Amino acid sequence: MAEKMLKFVGLSRQFGDKRPAAERRQDFREIQADLANSNAARQSSRCSQCGVPFCQTGCPLHNHIPDWLALATEGRLEEAWQLSSQTNNFPEICGRICPQDRLCEGACVLEVSSHGGVTIGAVERFLTETAFANGWVQAVRPAVEQAKSVGIIGAGPAGLAAAEELRKLGWQVAVYDRHDRVGGLLVYGIPSFKLEKPVVERRAALLREAGVVFHLNFAVGRDATLAELRARHDAILIATGVYKGRALRVPGVELAGVVPALDFLTTANRVTLGDTVAEFASGALNAAGRNVVVIGGGDTAMDCVRTAVRQGAARVTCLYRRDRQNMPGSAREVQYAEEEGVQFEWLAAPLGFAGDTRVTAVHAQRMRLGTADASGRQVPVEVADSAFTLPADLVVNALGFEPEDLPQLFGEPALQVERHGTLRVERLQTSLPGVFAAGDIVRGASLVVWAIADGRAAAAQIDGFLHNRKPASPSGGFAFSP
């Protein structure tokens, strides 16, 4: 084993081929190709096989990363894929969209020691694409079919992961979602240049083949109350995610042309999928020819600026109140955005928007980082006499997302929530017996990989509930409370 591994000394870090920025600005196709077989083996061989694998502890799913890297190095690809799939329902999705630089690769000993971490995400994606190409990926076939059923509200990553885990155990599963496609934010929030939609559709087809029943265009509270779904099923999982944009509280926010990030991204994704969207055709949610300013510094902001570039914006600027080192989004996404021509205004915050009926400019203020708050992050402080103005005829608010008022939306006032609107849970069970919750609606806006982890944990809790077992104790990296 030692002869095959530990090649990091003489072998540099490598990703799949990346398309030139000038080319990828013109379309919504993924920007990075899969690793070639030989390159995947070579990159896997860089792993140092640590006694304490920090990459594994840095992954919310606790994937067995060193083990499947070693198998990939030896050419045992089916075994490597099987091992990666034991802990992750959607490794090909995580391999594409996880911020590995903040998780597994960022925790890699080689990264910390300045050798450059193993390209774990690229190998993970390669293994699963190889598995699909060779027919190794099959729909779940439970050994025993159970009579009881589970209703899952939300067809995003938490709901889908839970659905697959519950079908493995033989429970009957129905998934309800208000959209017309399976995937939630995987389809409508994340742009195709990061995750092409056939990748998600392929998983949805496998779940249908496994016996999961999808009820699409189904809004709880409109088509059925939560109480009615509880009467229909033996257990319920709420995995709605968080969709309400965090409000901008500055003058002029009501002007036309100041739009929420999710409206902008959903419209762009629908158009890419071939849908006709009136707001895009009218120009209301179309960046073509416009001066676009995106406010925020997370991955959603990066999705917005890069989408605007591909729509043909005249100029795209990201306005963020902290500096580059303190951006919450992936450093790779910032790099890609800069390559594609996005301008960044670091340490700048909006003061308000100018315009009569439609926005024409953003008034902003320079900031500096002051003392740290209780979270440990330095607080942005205004710099005196530093106001400036940016021309803008489309402003996208990408400050983040908050929960909707689910008790009111679902017609269930007994559903308890925390102070910020997320659902209150005890070992992922809500205040209503037999009603569980997982993903962003419990922890707040977070990563897809955390949603998958939470969905898997919820499935285990629901299985115990249906078998009348005592709730499991929290274990591993799964979150049983926000």
C-alpha positions in Angstrom: 0.0 0.0 0.0 2.8 2.5 1.0 4.4 2.2 -2.5 1.2 3.1 -4.2 0.2 6.0 -1.9 2.1 9.0 -0.5 2.9 10.4 -4.0 2.2 14.0 -3.0 5.9 14.8 -2.8 6.5 14.3 -6.6 3.0 14.7 -7.9 1.1 18.0 -8.0 -2.5 18.6 -7.4 -4.7 18.4 -10.5 -8.4 18.9 -11.3 -10.4 17.9 -14.4 -9.8 20.2 -17.4 -11.4 23.6 -17.0 -12.9 25.3 -20.0 -11.5 28.8 -20.8 -13.4 31.7 -19.2 -14.1 33.3 -22.6 -15.8 30.0 -23.7 -17.7 29.2 -20.6 -19.1 32.8 -20.4 -21.2 31.9 -23.4 -23.3 29.0 -22.1 -24.6 27.3 -18.9 -22.7 24.0 -19.3 -20.5 22.7 -16.5 -17.1 24.4 -16.5 -15.0 21.4 -15.4 -14.6 18.0 -17.0 -14.3 14.7 -15.2 -10.8 13.5 -14.4 -9.5 10.9 -16.8 -9.1 7.4 -15.4 -5.3 7.6 -15.1 -5.4 11.1 -13.5 -8.0 9.9 -10.9 -5.7 7.1 -9.9 -2.7 9.4 -9.8 -4.5 12.1 -7.8 -5.8 9.4 -5.4 -2.2 8.2 -4.9 -1.2 11.6 -3.4 -3.2 10.6 -0.2 -0.9 10.3 2.8 -3.3 7.7 4.5 -3.3 9.6 7.8 -3.8 7.7 11.0 -6.3 10.3 11.9 -8.0 11.3 8.6 -9.0 14.9 9.0 -10.6 14.9 5.6 -13.1 12.4 7.0 -13.9 14.4 10.1 -14.1 17.5 7.9 -16.9 16.0 5.9 -20.4 16.3 7.3 -21.1 12.7 6.0 -17.9 11.3 7.4 -17.2 9.7 4.1 -14.5 7.0 4.2 -12.3 9.1 2.0 -8.8 7.6 2.6 -10.2 4.1 2.0 -11.8 4.8 -1.3 -8.8 6.8 -2.5 -6.6 3.8 -1.8 -9.0 1.5 -3.8 -9.1 4.0 -6.7 -5.3 4.1 -6.7 -5.3 0.3 -7.1 -7.8 0.4 -9.9 -10.6 -1.2 -7.8 -13.1 1.4 -9.0 -16.3 -0.5 -8.3 -15.3 -1.2 -4.7 -14.2 2.4 -4.3 -17.6 3.7 -5.6 -19.5 1.2 -3.4 -17.6 2.5 -0.4 -18.2 6.1 -1.3 -21.9 5.4 -1.7 -22.3 3.8 1.7 -22.3 7.2 3.4 -23.4 9.5 0.6 -26.6 9.1 -1.4 -25.5 11.6 -4.1 -21.7 11.5 -4.4 -21.7 12.8 -8.0 -23.6 15.9 -6.8 -21.4 16.5 -3.8 -18.3 16.0 -6.0 -19.6 18.9 -8.2 -21.0 21.4 -5.8 -19.5 20.9 -2.3 -17.1 23.6 -1.2 -14.4 21.0 -0.7 -11.9 23.8 0.0 -13.8 24.5 3.2 -14.5 20.9 4.1 -12.6 17.7 3.2 -9.9 19.2 1.1 -9.4 22.2 3.4 -8.9 19.8 6.3 -6.5 17.5 4.4 -3.1 17.3 6.1 -1.4 18.0 2.7 -3.3 21.2 2.4 -2.4 22.3 5.9 1.3 21.4 5.2 1.3 23.5 1.9 1.6 20.5 -0.4 -1.9 21.1 -1.8 -4.8 18.8 -0.6 -5.9 15.7 -2.5 -8.6 16.6 -5.1 -11.2 14.6 -3.2 -14.2 16.1 -4.9 -12.9 15.4 -8.4 -12.1 11.8 -7.6 -15.6 11.4 -5.9 -17.3 12.7 -9.1 -15.1 10.5 -11.3 -16.0 7.3 -9.3 -19.7 7.8 -9.5 -19.7 8.8 -13.2 -17.7 5.7 -13.9 -20.3 3.7 -11.9 -23.2 5.1 -13.9 -21.3 4.5 -17.2 -20.7 0.8 -16.2 -24.3 0.2 -14.9 -23.2 -0.3 -11.3 -25.7 2.2 -10.0 -29.0 0.5 -9.5 -32.3 1.5 -7.9 -32.9 0.4 -4.3 -34.5 -3.0 -3.9 -35.7 -3.5 -0.2 -35.5 -7.0 1.1 -38.9 -6.7 2.8 -41.7 -4.3 2.0 -43.2 -2.6 5.1 -46.9 -1.7 5.2 -46.5 1.7 6.9 -45.8 4.9 4.8 -43.9 8.1 5.2 -44.9 11.4 3.6 -41.9 13.7 2.9 -42.6 17.4 2.3 -39.8 18.7 0.0 -38.0 17.1 -2.9 -34.6 18.7 -2.2 -31.5 16.9 -1.0 -32.6 16.3 2.5 -36.0 14.9 1.4 -34.5 12.8 -1.4 -31.7 11.3 0.8 -34.3 10.4 3.5 -36.6 8.9 0.8 -33.8 6.6 -0.5 -32.8 5.5 3.0 -36.4 4.8 4.0 -37.0 2.7 0.8 -33.8 0.7 1.6 -35.6 -0.2 4.8 -38.8 -1.1 3.0 -41.1 1.7 4.1 -43.6 3.2 1.5 -42.6 6.7 0.6 -44.4 9.6 -1.0 -42.7 12.9 -1.6 -44.7 16.2 -1.9 -43.2 19.2 -3.6 -44.6 22.5 -4.8 -42.3 22.6 -7.8 -42.9 20.8 -11.1 -39.5 19.0 -11.0 -37.7 16.8 -8.5 -34.6 18.4 -6.9 -35.6 21.6 -5.0 -32.7 24.0 -5.0 -30.5 21.4 -6.9 -32.7 22.2 -9.9 -34.0 25.7 -9.3 -31.3 27.3 -7.1 -28.0 26.0 -8.3 -27.0 27.0 -11.9 -26.3 24.5 -14.5 -22.7 25.6 -14.9 -22.2 24.0 -11.5 -24.7 21.2 -11.7 -26.2 20.2 -15.0 -29.8 19.1 -14.5 -29.7 15.7 -16.1 -27.4 14.7 -13.2 -30.4 15.4 -10.8 -33.0 13.9 -13.1 -31.0 10.7 -13.2 -31.2 10.3 -9.5 -35.0 11.2 -9.5 -35.5 8.3 -12.1 -33.7 5.9 -9.8 -35.9 6.9 -6.8 -39.0 6.4 -8.9 -37.8 3.0 -10.0 -37.2 2.2 -6.3 -40.9 2.9 -5.6 -40.8 6.5 -4.3 -44.0 8.2 -5.4 -43.7 11.9 -6.2 -46.6 14.4 -6.0 -45.3 17.5 -7.8 -47.0 20.9 -8.0 -48.3 20.1 -4.6 -48.3 22.8 -2.0 -49.0 21.9 1.6 -51.5 24.4 2.9 -53.1 24.7 -0.5 -53.6 21.2 -1.8 -53.7 19.6 1.7 -53.0 20.7 5.3 -50.3 19.1 7.4 -53.1 17.5 9.4 -54.5 15.8 6.3 -51.1 14.5 5.4 -50.6 13.2 8.9 -53.8 11.2 8.5 -52.6 9.8 5.2 -49.2 8.6 6.5 -47.7 6.9 9.6 -44.9 9.5 9.8 -44.1 12.8 8.1 -40.7 14.4 7.3 -40.6 18.2 6.7 -37.7 19.0 4.5 -38.8 22.2 2.8 -35.5 24.1 3.0 -35.6 27.8 3.4 -36.7 30.0 0.5 -37.5 33.4 1.8 -34.9 36.0 1.0 -33.4 38.0 3.8 -34.6 41.6 3.5 -32.5 44.5 2.5 -33.4 47.4 4.8 -32.2 50.5 2.9 -34.1 53.3 1.1 -35.2 52.5 -2.4 -35.5 48.7 -2.0 -39.1 48.9 -3.4 -37.8 50.1 -6.8 -38.3 48.0 -9.9 -35.1 46.2 -10.7 -34.2 45.3 -7.1 -34.9 41.6 -7.1 -34.4 38.6 -4.7 -31.6 36.2 -5.6 -33.8 33.1 -5.7 -36.3 34.7 -8.1 -33.3 35.6 -10.4 -31.8 32.1 -10.2 -35.0 30.2 -10.5 -35.9 32.1 -13.6 -32.5 31.5 -15.2 -32.7 27.8 -14.4 -36.2 27.5 -15.9 -35.1 29.2 -19.1 -32.0 26.9 -19.3 -34.4 23.9 -18.9 -36.5 25.2 -21.8 -39.4 26.8 -19.9 -41.0 30.0 -21.1 -40.8 32.6 -18.2 -42.6 35.9 -18.6 -40.3 37.8 -16.3 -37.3 36.7 -18.3 -39.0 37.6 -21.6 -40.0 41.1 -20.3 -36.5 41.7 -19.0 -37.5 42.0 -15.4 -35.3 39.0 -14.4 -32.9 39.1 -17.3 -29.4 40.6 -17.0 -28.8 41.0 -20.7 -27.2 44.4 -21.4 -27.6 45.7 -17.9 -25.3 47.0 -15.2 -25.8 44.4 -12.5 -24.9 44.7 -8.8 -25.2 41.7 -6.6 -25.2 42.3 -2.9 -23.8 39.5 -0.7 -20.7 37.3 -0.4 -21.9 33.7 -0.1 -22.2 31.0 -2.7 -25.6 32.3 -3.8 -24.1 35.6 -4.6 -21.4 33.9 -6.7 -24.2 31.9 -8.5 -25.9 35.2 -9.3 -22.9 37.1 -10.6 -21.8 34.2 -12.8 -25.4 33.8 -14.1 -25.6 37.5 -15.0 -22.3 37.2 -16.9 -23.8 34.3 -19.0 -26.9 36.3 -19.7 -24.8 39.0 -21.3 -24.7 41.7 -18.7 -22.8 44.8 -19.6 -21.1 44.9 -16.3 -21.4 42.7 -13.1 -20.2 43.9 -9.7 -20.3 42.1 -6.4 -20.8 44.3 -3.4 -19.6 42.7 -0.1 -19.2 44.4 3.3 -16.2 42.3 4.4 -12.9 41.5 2.6 -12.0 38.5 0.4 -10.6 36.5 3.3 -13.8 36.7 5.2 -16.2 35.8 2.4 -18.5 32.9 3.5 -18.6 31.4 0.0 -16.2 29.0 -1.7 -12.8 30.6 -2.6 -12.9 28.6 -5.9 -16.2 30.2 -6.8 -14.7 33.7 -6.2 -11.8 32.8 -8.4 -14.1 31.5 -11.2 -16.2 34.7 -11.0 -13.1 36.8 -11.4 -11.9 34.8 -14.3 -15.2 35.4 -16.0 -15.0 39.1 -15.6 -16.9 39.9 -12.4 -15.8 43.0 -10.5 -15.6 42.9 -6.7 -16.1 45.9 -4.4 -14.7 44.5 -1.1 -15.5 46.2 2.2 -18.5 48.0 0.9 -22.2 48.0 2.0 -25.3 49.5 0.3 -26.7 52.7 1.7 -29.7 52.8 -0.6 -30.9 52.8 -4.2 -31.5 55.7 -6.6 -34.2 55.9 -9.2 -37.7 57.2 -9.8 -39.6 54.0 -10.5 -36.7 51.8 -11.5 -33.3 51.5 -9.9 -30.6 53.4 -11.7 -27.7 53.3 -9.1 -26.6 51.9 -5.8 -25.3 54.3 -3.1 -22.7 52.5 -1.0 -20.3 53.1 1.9 -16.8 51.9 2.4 -16.3 49.7 5.5 -13.5 48.5 7.6 -13.3 45.4 9.9 -13.5 46.3 13.6 -13.4 44.1 16.7 -14.8 40.5 16.6 -18.3 39.8 17.8 -19.5 36.7 19.8 -19.2 34.5 16.7 -15.5 35.4 16.3 -16.0 37.4 13.1 -14.8 41.0 12.8 -17.7 43.4 12.6 -17.8 45.7 9.6 -17.7 49.4 10.6 -18.5 52.4 8.4 -15.6 54.5 7.2 -16.4 58.2 7.5 -16.9 60.3 4.3 -16.4 57.3 2.0 -19.8 57.1 0.2 -19.7 56.2 -3.5 -22.1 55.3 -6.2 -22.3 52.4 -8.7 -24.6 52.6 -11.8 -27.1 49.8 -11.7 -30.3 48.9 -13.5 -30.5 45.4 -12.0 -29.7 44.8 -8.3 -29.8 41.3 -6.9 -30.3 40.8 -3.1 -28.2 37.7 -2.2 -27.9 38.3 1.5 -29.2 34.8 2.4 -32.4 33.0 3.1 -34.8 32.6 6.1 -37.6 30.1 6.9 -41.1 30.7 5.7 -43.8 30.8 8.4 -44.6 27.0 8.2 -47.2 26.9 11.0 -49.3 29.4 9.1 -48.4 28.0 5.7 -49.3 24.5 6.7 -52.3 25.4 8.7 -50.8 23.9 11.9 -50.3 26.4 14.7 -49.1 23.6 17.1 -45.9 23.2 15.0 -43.3 25.0 17.2 -40.5 27.1 15.8 -37.3 28.6 17.1 -36.7 32.3 17.5 -35.5 32.7 13.9 -38.3 30.6 12.4 -36.6 27.2 12.0 -38.5 24.2 13.3 -37.9 23.2 16.9 -36.9 19.5 17.1 -35.8 17.0 19.6 -33.7 14.3 17.8 -35.2 15.6 14.6 -38.8 15.1 15.8 -40.9 18.3 15.9 -43.4 19.3 18.6 -46.0 17.1 16.7 -45.7 13.3 17.4 -44.6 11.4 14.3 -43.6 14.6 12.4 -39.9 15.0 11.9 -37.8 17.7 10.2 -34.4 17.8 8.5 -32.1 20.0 6.5 -32.2 23.8 6.2 -35.6 24.1 7.9 -33.9 22.9 11.1 -30.4 24.2 10.8 -31.0 27.3 8.7 -29.6 28.0 5.2 -26.6 25.7 4.8 -24.9 23.3 2.4 -26.3 20.5 0.3 -24.0 18.0 2.0 -25.4 18.9 5.4 -28.9 18.5 4.0 -28.0 14.9 2.9 -26.5 14.1 6.3 -29.6 15.4 8.0 -31.9 13.5 5.7 -30.1 10.3 6.4 -30.3 10.9 10.2 -34.0 11.7 9.9 -34.6 8.4 8.1 -32.9 6.5 10.9 -35.1 8.3 13.5 -38.3 7.7 11.5 -37.4 4.0 11.1 -37.1 3.7 14.9 -40.4 5.6 15.4 -42.2 3.3 13.0 -40.8 0.2 14.8 -41.7 1.8 18.1 -38.1 1.9 19.2 -36.6 4.5 21.5 -35.0 7.4 19.7 -31.4 7.0 18.8 -28.7 9.0 20.5 -26.9 11.6 18.4 -23.9 10.1 16.8 -21.3 10.8 14.1 -21.5 14.1 12.2 -25.3 14.1 11.8 -27.2 17.0 13.3 -30.1 16.3 15.6 -30.6 19.9 16.5 -29.8 23.2 14.9 
